């Protein structure tokens, strides 16, 4: 692990911090390459039941990909393709995590930083957060997958506005557009994000894994009746799980559940 990516485990919650505050947490090529490894590590850790992703300092979640890398990593079409693949791999790895993920966003959340945040399950932002995809200002193309992700959250109007103007939108507009789920005061961001992560971590991991897969299935196939029957049998496995039995038992015994995650 490099100092540019800090991973902290505290109880059932792990926090991964983009740690380049002097560069507004710009994501270097090496960081993009390292992120899938860290996400896979967290997915394999049974003690982790929720993952937070945030940026160091007060100015930014991430101002995007590190432009200083571009001469070396994106100076030719082949290098640009390799770079784009590294970004896609990192975002796909975050999306594939079986544990719930929360992006805690303050300040600038731009370009590649926003692309990464879009692949978290939940985004919570401080009131000073600013969101944007200024790719057209640098002659950069954003992939179908990332625009599709934004389109499904914000709709075609706000997606076109962000992509075609390169402008930033404030947290409250991002909330209305559906880009973020919650907006809180600046000084409450990490406290509220942590509380949300702990609340989510206390719930059934079996339910979480299943519901995340159901959401992915619906996004992939478009409608419930188009999802293959084998995928739909996931609910049978939930109802045969120890978590299901514990949920029923704890309700009957009028006590908080203690889910084993199996």
Number of C-alpha atoms within 10 A of each C-alpha: 11 10 10 18 20 16 17 13 13 9 12 17 20 21 22 21 21 25 22 20 17 11 14 23 28 28 24 19 21 12 20 22 16 16 21 22 14 19 21 15 11 23 20 13 11 11 15 19 26 28 29 24 22 23 29 21 17 15 20 28 34 31 25 25 22 17 15 10 15 16 10 12 19 17 11 12 10 11 15 16 13 15 19 18 14 20 23 19 16 22 24 16 18 27 21 18 24 22 25 24 25 24 25 27 34 31 24 25 30 26 21 25 25 24 25 24 27 22 23 21 18 21 23 24 33 22 20 19 23 25 26 25 27 22 18 13 12 9 8 11 11 17 11 9 13 17 18 15 17 23 17 13 17 20 15 14 10 19 19 15 15 20 18 14 14 18 15 18 18 17 25 20 14 23 17 12 18 18 27 25 14 21 23 18 12 16 12 14 20 19 10 18 24 20 12 16 23 17 11 21 21 15 18 22 23 21 18 19 17 19 16 17 18 18 10 14 18 14 15 11 12 11 10 12 10 11 16 11 9 7 12 16 10 15 14 9 12 17 13 11 16 16 22 20 15 17 18 13 14 15 12 9 10 9 10 13 18 13 19 13 18 13
